[in-house]
Amino acid sequence: LLEAIGRRLQDRGIRLRYEQSSDLLDRLRATFQDDAAESFDDLMETYRRVPVLLLDDLGAEKGTEWAVERLTAILDERLRNGRPTIVATNKTLEGLRAGAYFRIASRIFDQHSGQCKVCVLTCGDYRTDGAS
């Protein structure tokens, strides 16, 4: 679904970045290697400043303290500056809160600021439904 949203936005000429949350964190970790192609600060700035960020499978990665801090920093910056972020997760609000994602859950499920919309899909897994 996020890929379809991204393609539609690109058709409208909107710059975006699509990332699996685990891949985003892997890219950030890779900047600490001696032969890293880009710096940690530059990559964080990319995620903070891209006009639209599509973040897929939030909560599927291991919720280490470092991972949660980085994701929270990106989401906070984007919210403060009105940059759209579309997040897909299989977790409920309660599921994210029960884990390490309490602060992130309060941001992406925010119903009071007017900045967030929550869309809950109740359909089955399109990858496996009807598979034999």
URGIZI-V945217 format. One line per field, one symbol per residue. psi: psi as a letter, one per 40 degrees, with the letter a starting at -180 (. if undefined). burial: b if it has 9 or more other ideal C-beta (glycine too) atoms within 8 Angstrom, else e. Layout:
# URGIZI-V945217
psi: ???
burial: ???
This chain:
# URGIZI-V945217
psi: dddddddddddeehhihhhhddddddddddeeidfhdiidddddddddehdhhhhifhedihgiddddddddddddddddefhhhhhhieiiddddddaefddddddeehedeeeihhhhheiahedehei.
burial: ebeebbeebbeeeeebbebebbebbebbeebeeeebeeeeeebbebbbebebbbbbbbbbbebeeebbebbbbbbbbbbeeebebbebbebeeebbbebebbebbebbbbeeeeebeeeeeeeeeeeeeeee
